[in-house]
Structures are given as C-alpha cells and as structure tokens.
Amino acid sequence: MDIHEIEMATRGQVNARRNYIMGLWAGKMIGVDKRQLPHYVVAVMQSDYEEPGPGDVVRKISRDLNAHGIELGEAEILRQLKSVERNVRAELLSTD
C-alpha cells in the first residue's frame, strides 16, 4: 500500500466517523428518540454521498435543525463539523 492509498483510506475513515458524530450531535439537538437515533445518524452519513465535500452534510443538518425551530446557520454547523473532524483525525492518527 502506497502513501496515496493510505491517505485515501484514512480520509474515508475520518469522514465516516465525523459524520457519525455530527449525526449524534444534531439528532440529540432536535430530540430524536433514542431508538430512532441510529436511523437518523445513518441518514446524516448517507447525505455525504450527494456531492464532494461536507456541504451536503451541513445542509442536511441545517434543514433538520431549522425544521425543529433551531436557528443555527450553516457557517456554525461547518465550524462544528471541522472541529469534530480535527478531533477524529487526531484520534485516528495517534499512536501509543
């Protein structure tokens, strides 16, 4: 496996974990029932396949929050997403 393949595999893992955490974060904010939360998280994760980059995830979460009366702009959601991504990348790349 060359460095490019490693980077691509790592990027996929980071994005999946980032989207999982963002789904939990948004789902809890809008009050998704504990039994339904895994389904909501999957919907957030699947939204990442609509287009390259995180914009599709940000827009989905923004729409869902707004539909539940939570006014949080896309810029703030993107900041949260980038923070989560930094933490996930650090966890994934850390070694003992």
Backbone as XML, in Angstrom:
<?xml version="1.0"?>
<chain id="A" units="angstrom">
  <residue number="1" name="MET">
    <atom name="N" x="0.861" y="-1.177" z="0.000"/>
    <atom name="CA" x="0.000" y="0.000" z="0.000"/>
    <atom name="C" x="0.904" y="1.235" z="0.000"/>
  </residue>
  <residue number="2" name="ASP">
    <atom name="N" x="0.669" y="2.129" z="-0.963"/>
    <atom name="CA" x="1.482" y="3.343" z="-1.006"/>
    <atom name="C" x="0.825" y="4.459" z="-0.188"/>
  </residue>
  <residue number="3" name="ILE">
    <atom name="N" x="1.517" y="5.565" z="-0.057"/>
    <atom name="CA" x="1.060" y="6.661" z="0.794"/>
    <atom name="C" x="-0.278" y="7.228" z="0.320"/>
  </residue>
  <residue number="4" name="HIS">
    <atom name="N" x="-0.498" y="7.267" z="-0.994"/>
    <atom name="CA" x="-1.773" y="7.768" z="-1.526"/>
    <atom name="C" x="-2.928" y="6.864" z="-1.096"/>
  </residue>
  <residue number="5" name="GLU">
    <atom name="N" x="-2.735" y="5.574" z="-1.159"/>
    <atom name="CA" x="-3.778" y="4.627" z="-0.738"/>
    <atom name="C" x="-4.057" y="4.748" z="0.757"/>
  </residue>
  <residue number="6" name="ILE">
    <atom name="N" x="-3.009" y="4.946" z="1.531"/>
    <atom name="CA" x="-3.183" y="5.116" z="2.981"/>
    <atom name="C" x="-3.972" y="6.390" z="3.268"/>
  </residue>
  <residue number="7" name="GLU">
    <atom name="N" x="-3.630" y="7.482" z="2.574"/>
    <atom name="CA" x="-4.343" y="8.753" z="2.764"/>
    <atom name="C" x="-5.813" y="8.617" z="2.383"/>
  </residue>
  <residue number="8" name="MET">
    <atom name="N" x="-6.103" y="7.940" z="1.296"/>
    <atom name="CA" x="-7.498" y="7.764" z="0.869"/>
    <atom name="C" x="-8.275" y="6.930" z="1.887"/>
  </residue>
  <residue number="9" name="ALA">
    <atom name="N" x="-7.670" y="5.867" z="2.393"/>
    <atom name="CA" x="-8.332" y="5.027" z="3.393"/>
    <atom name="C" x="-8.567" y="5.812" z="4.680"/>
  </residue>
  <residue number="10" name="THR">
    <atom name="N" x="-7.573" y="6.578" z="5.091"/>
    <atom name="CA" x="-7.699" y="7.387" z="6.303"/>
    <atom name="C" x="-8.785" y="8.445" z="6.133"/>
  </residue>
  <residue number="11" name="ARG">
    <atom name="N" x="-8.817" y="9.101" z="4.985"/>
    <atom name="CA" x="-9.830" y="10.129" z="4.731"/>
    <atom name="C" x="-11.234" y="9.537" z="4.833"/>
  </residue>
  <residue number="12" name="GLY">
    <atom name="N" x="-11.436" y="8.356" z="4.281"/>
    <atom name="CA" x="-12.743" y="7.712" z="4.364"/>
    <atom name="C" x="-13.142" y="7.406" z="5.793"/>
  </residue>
  <residue number="13" name="GLN">
    <atom name="N" x="-12.190" y="6.945" z="6.592"/>
    <atom name="CA" x="-12.465" y="6.644" z="7.998"/>
    <atom name="C" x="-12.781" y="7.923" z="8.773"/>
  </residue>
  <residue number="14" name="VAL">
    <atom name="N" x="-12.024" y="8.967" z="8.513"/>
    <atom name="CA" x="-12.246" y="10.246" z="9.196"/>
    <atom name="C" x="-13.631" y="10.788" z="8.845"/>
  </residue>
  <residue number="15" name="ASN">
    <atom name="N" x="-13.975" y="10.788" z="7.564"/>
    <atom name="CA" x="-15.275" y="11.316" z="7.151"/>
    <atom name="C" x="-16.421" y="10.510" z="7.746"/>
  </residue>
  <residue number="16" name="ALA">
    <atom name="N" x="-16.307" y="9.193" z="7.742"/>
    <atom name="CA" x="-17.377" y="8.353" z="8.292"/>
    <atom name="C" x="-17.566" y="8.625" z="9.780"/>
  </residue>
  <residue number="17" name="ARG">
    <atom name="N" x="-16.479" y="8.670" z="10.528"/>
    <atom name="CA" x="-16.573" y="8.920" z="11.972"/>
    <atom name="C" x="-17.076" y="10.336" z="12.241"/>
  </residue>
  <residue number="18" name="ARG">
    <atom name="N" x="-16.593" y="11.305" z="11.478"/>
    <atom name="CA" x="-17.041" y="12.698" z="11.614"/>
    <atom name="C" x="-18.548" y="12.785" z="11.399"/>
  </residue>
  <residue number="19" name="ASN">
    <atom name="N" x="-19.045" y="12.166" z="10.347"/>
    <atom name="CA" x="-20.470" y="12.227" z="10.035"/>
    <atom name="C" x="-21.301" y="11.501" z="11.084"/>
  </residue>
  <residue number="20" name="TYR">
    <atom name="N" x="-20.768" y="10.420" z="11.622"/>
    <atom name="CA" x="-21.443" y="9.684" z="12.697"/>
    <atom name="C" x="-21.620" y="10.600" z="13.916"/>
  </residue>
  <residue number="21" name="ILE">
    <atom name="N" x="-20.539" y="11.248" z="14.313"/>
    <atom name="CA" x="-20.589" y="12.136" z="15.480"/>
    <atom name="C" x="-21.507" y="13.326" z="15.207"/>
  </residue>
  <residue number="22" name="MET">
    <atom name="N" x="-21.442" y="13.883" z="14.001"/>
    <atom name="CA" x="-22.328" y="15.002" z="13.663"/>
    <atom name="C" x="-23.789" y="14.564" z="13.695"/>
  </residue>
  <residue number="23" name="GLY">
    <atom name="N" x="-24.066" y="13.348" z="13.263"/>
    <atom name="CA" x="-25.431" y="12.832" z="13.318"/>
    <atom name="C" x="-25.930" y="12.704" z="14.744"/>
  </residue>
  <residue number="24" name="LEU">
    <atom name="N" x="-25.061" y="12.220" z="15.628"/>
    <atom name="CA" x="-25.430" y="12.136" z="17.046"/>
    <atom name="C" x="-25.686" y="13.526" z="17.617"/>
  </residue>
  <residue number="25" name="TRP">
    <atom name="N" x="-24.796" y="14.444" z="17.314"/>
    <atom name="CA" x="-24.899" y="15.816" z="17.812"/>
    <atom name="C" x="-26.209" y="16.461" z="17.370"/>
  </residue>
  <residue number="26" name="ALA">
    <atom name="N" x="-26.484" y="16.409" z="16.069"/>
    <atom name="CA" x="-27.701" y="17.036" z="15.541"/>
    <atom name="C" x="-28.952" y="16.298" z="16.017"/>
  </residue>
  <residue number="27" name="GLY">
    <atom name="N" x="-28.902" y="14.978" z="16.009"/>
    <atom name="CA" x="-30.059" y="14.197" z="16.437"/>
    <atom name="C" x="-30.465" y="14.496" z="17.865"/>
  </residue>
  <residue number="28" name="LYS">
    <atom name="N" x="-29.483" y="14.633" z="18.729"/>
    <atom name="CA" x="-29.782" y="14.964" z="20.124"/>
    <atom name="C" x="-30.331" y="16.382" z="20.240"/>
  </residue>
  <residue number="29" name="MET">
    <atom name="N" x="-29.804" y="17.305" z="19.422"/>
    <atom name="CA" x="-30.293" y="18.691" z="19.464"/>
    <atom name="C" x="-31.762" y="18.780" z="19.071"/>
  </residue>
  <residue number="30" name="ILE">
    <atom name="N" x="-32.175" y="17.975" z="18.097"/>
    <atom name="CA" x="-33.563" y="18.062" z="17.632"/>
    <atom name="C" x="-34.479" y="17.096" z="18.371"/>
  </residue>
  <residue number="31" name="GLY">
    <atom name="N" x="-33.917" y="16.346" z="19.313"/>
    <atom name="CA" x="-34.744" y="15.489" z="20.154"/>
    <atom name="C" x="-35.158" y="14.172" z="19.534"/>
  </residue>
  <residue number="32" name="VAL">
    <atom name="N" x="-34.320" y="13.630" z="18.661"/>
    <atom name="CA" x="-34.628" y="12.324" z="18.076"/>
    <atom name="C" x="-34.653" y="11.289" z="19.199"/>
  </residue>
  <residue number="33" name="ASP">
    <atom name="N" x="-35.684" y="10.480" z="19.216"/>
    <atom name="CA" x="-35.842" y="9.421" z="20.208"/>
    <atom name="C" x="-34.629" y="8.486" z="20.188"/>
  </residue>
  <residue number="34" name="LYS">
    <atom name="N" x="-34.245" y="8.002" z="21.352"/>
    <atom name="CA" x="-33.054" y="7.152" z="21.479"/>
    <atom name="C" x="-33.113" y="5.940" z="20.541"/>
  </residue>
  <residue number="35" name="ARG">
    <atom name="N" x="-34.296" y="5.378" z="20.359"/>
    <atom name="CA" x="-34.427" y="4.211" z="19.471"/>
    <atom name="C" x="-34.294" y="4.594" z="18.006"/>
  </residue>
  <residue number="36" name="GLN">
    <atom name="N" x="-34.644" y="5.828" z="17.673"/>
    <atom name="CA" x="-34.581" y="6.289" z="16.289"/>
    <atom name="C" x="-33.255" y="6.966" z="15.944"/>
  </residue>
  <residue number="37" name="LEU">
    <atom name="N" x="-32.462" y="7.266" z="16.957"/>
    <atom name="CA" x="-31.206" y="7.981" z="16.734"/>
    <atom name="C" x="-30.267" y="7.254" z="15.766"/>
  </residue>
  <residue number="38" name="PRO">
    <atom name="N" x="-30.102" y="5.927" z="15.871"/>
    <atom name="CA" x="-29.231" y="5.259" z="14.889"/>
    <atom name="C" x="-29.695" y="5.461" z="13.445"/>
  </residue>
  <residue number="39" name="HIS">
    <atom name="N" x="-30.997" y="5.493" z="13.220"/>
    <atom name="CA" x="-31.523" y="5.704" z="11.869"/>
    <atom name="C" x="-31.221" y="7.122" z="11.385"/>
  </residue>
  <residue number="40" name="TYR">
    <atom name="N" x="-31.331" y="8.078" z="12.293"/>
    <atom name="CA" x="-31.017" y="9.456" z="11.930"/>
    <atom name="C" x="-29.529" y="9.593" z="11.606"/>
  </residue>
  <residue number="41" name="VAL">
    <atom name="N" x="-28.691" y="8.974" z="12.413"/>
    <atom name="CA" x="-27.241" y="9.030" z="12.181"/>
    <atom name="C" x="-26.910" y="8.467" z="10.800"/>
  </residue>
  <residue number="42" name="VAL">
    <atom name="N" x="-27.525" y="7.349" z="10.435"/>
    <atom name="CA" x="-27.296" y="6.755" z="9.114"/>
    <atom name="C" x="-27.728" y="7.730" z="8.017"/>
  </residue>
  <residue number="43" name="ALA">
    <atom name="N" x="-28.849" y="8.406" z="8.207"/>
    <atom name="CA" x="-29.314" y="9.377" z="7.206"/>
    <atom name="C" x="-28.301" y="10.507" z="7.029"/>
  </residue>
  <residue number="44" name="VAL">
    <atom name="N" x="-27.719" y="10.971" z="8.126"/>
    <atom name="CA" x="-26.689" y="12.013" z="8.033"/>
    <atom name="C" x="-25.469" y="11.463" z="7.295"/>
  </residue>
  <residue number="45" name="MET">
    <atom name="N" x="-25.061" y="10.260" z="7.637"/>
    <atom name="CA" x="-23.894" y="9.665" z="6.983"/>
    <atom name="C" x="-24.147" y="9.484" z="5.483"/>
  </residue>
  <residue number="46" name="GLN">
    <atom name="N" x="-25.342" y="9.062" z="5.115"/>
    <atom name="CA" x="-25.663" y="8.852" z="3.703"/>
    <atom name="C" x="-25.723" y="10.166" z="2.931"/>
  </residue>
  <residue number="47" name="SER">
    <atom name="N" x="-26.052" y="11.244" z="3.612"/>
    <atom name="CA" x="-26.137" y="12.531" z="2.917"/>
    <atom name="C" x="-24.778" y="12.974" z="2.382"/>
  </residue>
  <residue number="48" name="ASP">
    <atom name="N" x="-23.703" y="12.418" z="2.902"/>
    <atom name="CA" x="-22.357" y="12.813" z="2.465"/>
    <atom name="C" x="-22.035" y="12.317" z="1.059"/>
  </residue>
  <residue number="49" name="TYR">
    <atom name="N" x="-22.870" y="11.469" z="0.497"/>
    <atom name="CA" x="-22.605" y="10.924" z="-0.834"/>
    <atom name="C" x="-23.301" y="11.713" z="-1.937"/>
  </residue>
  <residue number="50" name="GLU">
    <atom name="N" x="-23.967" y="12.809" z="-1.593"/>
    <atom name="CA" x="-24.681" y="13.597" z="-2.591"/>
    <atom name="C" x="-23.736" y="14.412" z="-3.469"/>
  </residue>
  <residue number="51" name="GLU">
    <atom name="N" x="-22.637" y="14.892" z="-2.902"/>
    <atom name="CA" x="-21.669" y="15.708" z="-3.642"/>
    <atom name="C" x="-20.343" y="15.688" z="-2.898"/>
  </residue>
  <residue number="52" name="PRO">
    <atom name="N" x="-19.250" y="16.030" z="-3.580"/>
    <atom name="CA" x="-17.954" y="16.081" z="-2.894"/>
    <atom name="C" x="-17.943" y="17.169" z="-1.824"/>
  </residue>
  <residue number="53" name="GLY">
    <atom name="N" x="-17.200" y="16.930" z="-0.767"/>
    <atom name="CA" x="-17.071" y="17.907" z="0.310"/>
    <atom name="C" x="-18.164" y="17.753" z="1.346"/>
  </residue>
  <residue number="54" name="PRO">
    <atom name="N" x="-18.067" y="18.528" z="2.421"/>
    <atom name="CA" x="-19.012" y="18.388" z="3.530"/>
    <atom name="C" x="-20.292" y="19.208" z="3.390"/>
  </residue>
  <residue number="55" name="GLY">
    <atom name="N" x="-20.453" y="19.956" z="2.311"/>
    <atom name="CA" x="-21.607" y="20.832" z="2.165"/>
    <atom name="C" x="-22.940" y="20.121" z="2.254"/>
  </residue>
  <residue number="56" name="ASP">
    <atom name="N" x="-23.012" y="18.916" z="1.712"/>
    <atom name="CA" x="-24.270" y="18.176" z="1.742"/>
    <atom name="C" x="-24.654" y="17.787" z="3.169"/>
  </residue>
  <residue number="57" name="VAL">
    <atom name="N" x="-23.675" y="17.421" z="3.981"/>
    <atom name="CA" x="-23.935" y="17.078" z="5.383"/>
    <atom name="C" x="-24.378" y="18.330" z="6.142"/>
  </residue>
  <residue number="58" name="VAL">
    <atom name="N" x="-23.686" y="19.426" z="5.918"/>
    <atom name="CA" x="-24.015" y="20.687" z="6.588"/>
    <atom name="C" x="-25.436" y="21.116" z="6.243"/>
  </residue>
  <residue number="59" name="ARG">
    <atom name="N" x="-25.799" y="21.043" z="4.969"/>
    <atom name="CA" x="-27.147" y="21.456" z="4.556"/>
    <atom name="C" x="-28.223" y="20.548" z="5.143"/>
  </residue>
  <residue number="60" name="LYS">
    <atom name="N" x="-27.986" y="19.249" z="5.187"/>
    <atom name="CA" x="-28.971" y="18.331" z="5.763"/>
    <atom name="C" x="-29.210" y="18.674" z="7.230"/>
  </residue>
  <residue number="61" name="ILE">
    <atom name="N" x="-28.120" y="18.825" z="7.965"/>
    <atom name="CA" x="-28.254" y="19.143" z="9.390"/>
    <atom name="C" x="-28.935" y="20.495" z="9.568"/>
  </residue>
  <residue number="62" name="SER">
    <atom name="N" x="-28.574" y="21.475" z="8.758"/>
    <atom name="CA" x="-29.189" y="22.799" z="8.842"/>
    <atom name="C" x="-30.692" y="22.715" z="8.600"/>
  </residue>
  <residue number="63" name="ARG">
    <atom name="N" x="-31.098" y="21.998" z="7.565"/>
    <atom name="CA" x="-32.535" y="21.836" z="7.274"/>
    <atom name="C" x="-33.251" y="21.172" z="8.441"/>
  </residue>
  <residue number="64" name="ASP">
    <atom name="N" x="-32.643" y="20.124" z="8.991"/>
    <atom name="CA" x="-33.274" y="19.389" z="10.089"/>
    <atom name="C" x="-33.393" y="20.257" z="11.341"/>
  </residue>
  <residue number="65" name="LEU">
    <atom name="N" x="-32.340" y="20.996" z="11.656"/>
    <atom name="CA" x="-32.398" y="21.882" z="12.818"/>
    <atom name="C" x="-33.466" y="22.955" z="12.623"/>
  </residue>
  <residue number="66" name="ASN">
    <atom name="N" x="-33.470" y="23.577" z="11.456"/>
    <atom name="CA" x="-34.455" y="24.625" z="11.174"/>
    <atom name="C" x="-35.875" y="24.086" z="11.236"/>
  </residue>
  <residue number="67" name="ALA">
    <atom name="N" x="-36.088" y="22.862" z="10.761"/>
    <atom name="CA" x="-37.419" y="22.248" z="10.799"/>
    <atom name="C" x="-37.904" y="22.040" z="12.231"/>
  </residue>
  <residue number="68" name="HIS">
    <atom name="N" x="-36.961" y="21.991" z="13.168"/>
    <atom name="CA" x="-37.308" y="21.817" z="14.581"/>
    <atom name="C" x="-37.172" y="23.125" z="15.370"/>
  </residue>
  <residue number="69" name="GLY">
    <atom name="N" x="-37.115" y="24.242" z="14.645"/>
    <atom name="CA" x="-37.092" y="25.545" z="15.296"/>
    <atom name="C" x="-35.754" y="25.947" z="15.880"/>
  </residue>
  <residue number="70" name="ILE">
    <atom name="N" x="-34.693" y="25.268" z="15.478"/>
    <atom name="CA" x="-33.353" y="25.599" z="15.973"/>
    <atom name="C" x="-32.633" y="26.367" z="14.869"/>
  </residue>
  <residue number="71" name="GLU">
    <atom name="N" x="-32.422" y="27.638" z="15.102"/>
    <atom name="CA" x="-31.785" y="28.501" z="14.104"/>
    <atom name="C" x="-30.273" y="28.485" z="14.312"/>
  </residue>
  <residue number="72" name="LEU">
    <atom name="N" x="-29.617" y="27.652" z="13.562"/>
    <atom name="CA" x="-28.159" y="27.564" z="13.603"/>
    <atom name="C" x="-27.693" y="27.623" z="12.157"/>
  </residue>
  <residue number="73" name="GLY">
    <atom name="N" x="-26.926" y="28.626" z="11.822"/>
    <atom name="CA" x="-26.512" y="28.826" z="10.443"/>
    <atom name="C" x="-25.543" y="27.762" z="9.953"/>
  </residue>
  <residue number="74" name="GLU">
    <atom name="N" x="-25.464" y="27.664" z="8.630"/>
    <atom name="CA" x="-24.563" y="26.690" z="8.021"/>
    <atom name="C" x="-23.109" y="26.947" z="8.399"/>
  </residue>
  <residue number="75" name="ALA">
    <atom name="N" x="-22.734" y="28.203" z="8.575"/>
    <atom name="CA" x="-21.349" y="28.516" z="8.955"/>
    <atom name="C" x="-21.023" y="27.929" z="10.327"/>
  </residue>
  <residue number="76" name="GLU">
    <atom name="N" x="-21.951" y="28.028" z="11.268"/>
    <atom name="CA" x="-21.731" y="27.474" z="12.607"/>
    <atom name="C" x="-21.695" y="25.945" z="12.564"/>
  </residue>
  <residue number="77" name="ILE">
    <atom name="N" x="-22.558" y="25.357" z="11.768"/>
    <atom name="CA" x="-22.557" y="23.892" z="11.629"/>
    <atom name="C" x="-21.245" y="23.439" z="11.000"/>
  </residue>
  <residue number="78" name="LEU">
    <atom name="N" x="-20.774" y="24.174" z="10.005"/>
    <atom name="CA" x="-19.497" y="23.839" z="9.370"/>
    <atom name="C" x="-18.347" y="23.960" z="10.367"/>
  </residue>
  <residue number="79" name="ARG">
    <atom name="N" x="-18.376" y="24.971" z="11.232"/>
    <atom name="CA" x="-17.335" y="25.091" z="12.265"/>
    <atom name="C" x="-17.356" y="23.874" z="13.191"/>
  </residue>
  <residue number="80" name="GLN">
    <atom name="N" x="-18.552" y="23.447" z="13.583"/>
    <atom name="CA" x="-18.678" y="22.261" z="14.432"/>
    <atom name="C" x="-18.136" y="21.031" z="13.707"/>
  </residue>
  <residue number="81" name="LEU">
    <atom name="N" x="-18.496" y="20.885" z="12.446"/>
    <atom name="CA" x="-18.037" y="19.747" z="11.649"/>
    <atom name="C" x="-16.513" y="19.730" z="11.555"/>
  </residue>
  <residue number="82" name="LYS">
    <atom name="N" x="-15.912" y="20.876" z="11.310"/>
    <atom name="CA" x="-14.449" y="20.939" z="11.198"/>
    <atom name="C" x="-13.778" y="20.639" z="12.533"/>
  </residue>
  <residue number="83" name="SER">
    <atom name="N" x="-14.374" y="21.080" z="13.618"/>
    <atom name="CA" x="-13.842" y="20.771" z="14.944"/>
    <atom name="C" x="-13.896" y="19.268" z="15.205"/>
  </residue>
  <residue number="84" name="VAL">
    <atom name="N" x="-15.034" y="18.674" z="14.894"/>
    <atom name="CA" x="-15.175" y="17.223" z="15.059"/>
    <atom name="C" x="-14.160" y="16.503" z="14.177"/>
  </residue>
  <residue number="85" name="GLU">
    <atom name="N" x="-13.999" y="16.957" z="12.940"/>
    <atom name="CA" x="-13.059" y="16.318" z="12.021"/>
    <atom name="C" x="-11.627" y="16.392" z="12.552"/>
  </residue>
  <residue number="86" name="ARG">
    <atom name="N" x="-11.238" y="17.536" z="13.095"/>
    <atom name="CA" x="-9.882" y="17.653" z="13.667"/>
    <atom name="C" x="-9.687" y="16.656" z="14.806"/>
  </residue>
  <residue number="87" name="ASN">
    <atom name="N" x="-10.687" y="16.550" z="15.670"/>
    <atom name="CA" x="-10.590" y="15.615" z="16.795"/>
    <atom name="C" x="-10.524" y="14.172" z="16.321"/>
  </residue>
  <residue number="88" name="VAL">
    <atom name="N" x="-11.347" y="13.832" z="15.346"/>
    <atom name="CA" x="-11.350" y="12.464" z="14.813"/>
    <atom name="C" x="-10.003" y="12.153" z="14.172"/>
  </residue>
  <residue number="89" name="ARG">
    <atom name="N" x="-9.492" y="13.080" z="13.381"/>
    <atom name="CA" x="-8.193" y="12.863" z="12.717"/>
    <atom name="C" x="-7.092" y="12.662" z="13.763"/>
  </residue>
  <residue number="90" name="ALA">
    <atom name="N" x="-7.103" y="13.467" z="14.812"/>
    <atom name="CA" x="-6.094" y="13.335" z="15.867"/>
    <atom name="C" x="-6.203" y="11.980" z="16.554"/>
  </residue>
  <residue number="91" name="GLU">
    <atom name="N" x="-7.429" y="11.544" z="16.844"/>
    <atom name="CA" x="-7.624" y="10.235" z="17.477"/>
    <atom name="C" x="-7.160" y="9.110" z="16.566"/>
  </residue>
  <residue number="92" name="LEU">
    <atom name="N" x="-7.514" y="9.208" z="15.296"/>
    <atom name="CA" x="-7.181" y="8.148" z="14.350"/>
    <atom name="C" x="-5.677" y="8.046" z="14.111"/>
  </residue>
  <residue number="93" name="LEU">
    <atom name="N" x="-5.015" y="9.181" z="14.095"/>
    <atom name="CA" x="-3.588" y="9.188" z="13.772"/>
    <atom name="C" x="-2.687" y="9.065" z="14.992"/>
  </residue>
  <residue number="94" name="SER">
    <atom name="N" x="-3.269" y="9.103" z="16.185"/>
    <atom name="CA" x="-2.438" y="8.987" z="17.386"/>
    <atom name="C" x="-1.992" y="7.541" z="17.572"/>
  </residue>
  <residue number="95" name="THR">
    <atom name="N" x="-0.831" y="7.401" z="18.136"/>
    <atom name="CA" x="-0.298" y="6.065" z="18.425"/>
    <atom name="C" x="0.103" y="6.005" z="19.888"/>
  </residue>
  <residue number="96" name="ASP">
    <atom name="N" x="0.125" y="4.806" z="20.399"/>
    <atom name="CA" x="0.537" y="4.612" z="21.805"/>
    <atom name="C" x="2.034" y="4.554" z="21.935"/>
  </residue>
</chain>
